Amino acid sequence: MIDHPRARKVAERIQVIVAETLERRVKDPRLGFVTVTDVRVTGDLQHATVFYTVLGSDDERAGTAAALDSAKGVVRREIGRGIGIRLTPSLEFIADALPQGAAHLEGLLAQTFARDAELAALAAGRTFAGDPDPYRTPAGPEDETGPEDEPGPDDVPLRP
């Protein structure tokens, strides 16, 4: 994806305008506690996708989605006044799935930590089966077998 600096600046400005408009101008009772998390604008500045999160239950999220859909015209008009470009981009509101994904990952991490604690409790006071040093090491020169004057695999003479 190509990074267009102008599109990035327009997206940042749209994010501020949408947040201010939702706070001050839109008086829909279905509108919950909305946070505009991100705005992405196409390279030709014709379409803007607004990502938002809503604090509350599933019913409040559905009500907020309906309120944002019905207030799309008011928000677009305010964007047109605020950014001052020739064509005002069309808007699309998408609920951001980041908080639900983060909550799911936190739940998985909590389960993992609980299982690790259970395993640590089971392993407390236990020892490994077998010898403390499982590797064979020669105890001294008397344990080595075989004649010493035969060349080994490491004693291959090098060519001059």
N, C-alpha and C positions, 0 to 999 in steps of 0.2 A: 504494500500500500504506500502510495506517495504521500508525504507529509506536506500539505499546503499551508504555509504560514498565515495567509490571509483567512483561510477557512478556519484555522485554529483560533485566530483572534475573534472572528465573527461568532464562533461557537462559545467562546468565553463570555462575550457580550450578551449573547442570547440566553445563556444560563443565568446571568444576573437579572436580565429583564424578566424572564419567566418567573424567577423566584419572587421578585418584587411585585409582579402583577398578581400572582397567586396569593400573596400576602395582603395586598392592599385593594385590589380591584375586584377580584372574584369573591362573591358573597354567597356561594352555594353551600347550603347546610350539609350536603353529602361530602364536601371536601374535608378530608381529615388532616392530620399533621403530616404534611408533604415536605420532603426534602428532595431538591433537584440535585442528583448526584453527578450527572454528566450530560453533555450535549455533543452530538457528532453531526457535522455538516458535510455534505458532499462537496467535492472539489469545485463544482460549478455553482455552488451556493444556492441551489434550487430546493434542497430538501434538508430538513433538520430533524434529527431523532433525539428526543428528550427522554433521558432515563431518570426515573424517580423512585423513591421509596416512601412507604407509608407506615407509620407506627400504629399498630392496632391489629384487630382480628381480620379474618378473611372477608367478613361482611363489610367492614370499613374499607378494606382495600378495593372491593368491588364497587362500592359507592363512590370512592375517590376516582376510580377509573372512569365511571360514568360522568362524574362532574368535570373531569379534565376533558373528556370528549365533547361535552356540551359547551365548555368554555374555550374551545380551541380557536374560535373566531376572535374573541376578545384578546386572547393572548397573542395571536398572530398580528392583530392590529397594533398592539403595543410594541411588538418586535419591529414592525415596519416603521413606526415612529422613532424608535430608539436607535436602530443601527444605521439608517440613512443610506441604504444601497438601493439600486434601481428596482430589483425584484425582491419581494419578501418571500423567504423560503416557506414551503409547506411544512406543516408540523405533524409529527407522529409521537405520541406518548407511549412509552414502554416501561412497565414495572421492572425495576432492577432486581434481579434474583440474587444479588451479592449477599444481602443479610441472611437469607434463608440458607444459602450455601455455606456461609461462615458458621451459622448455628449448627448445621449438620456436621461440619468438620470439628467443631468444638465438642459435640456429642461423641463423635468417634474417638477423639483424643482422650476424653474422660473415660471412655470404656477401656482404651488401651492402658491408661495409667492404672485403672483399677485391676486389670488383669496382671500387669507387671507387679503390682503390690501383692496380689495373691501368690504369684510365683515366687516372689522374694520371701514371703512368709513360709511357703512350703520348703524352700531351699535353706532356710536358716537352720544351722546346726547339722546339716548333712555334709557328707564327704563324698568324693568321687570314688567310684568302684575301681579297684586295681591298685597298682603301685603309685606312690606319690610322683615318681619320675618314670613315665611310661617309655622313654626312649632308651635304647640299648647303648651303653657307653662302655668302652673297655676300662677295666679297673686299673690296669697297669701293663707293663711289658710282658709279664708272664702269661697273660690271657691271650695274647696274639698267637695265632697258629700259623704254621707254614714256615718254610725256610726263608731266611732273610736274604740270600744271595740270588734268588730268582727275580728277574725284573717284573715289575707290576705294570698295570696299564698306564700309570703316570710316568714311568721311567723309559719311555720310548726315546731313542736318540734322535736328535735333530740333524737334518742334512746340512753339510757345510756350504 
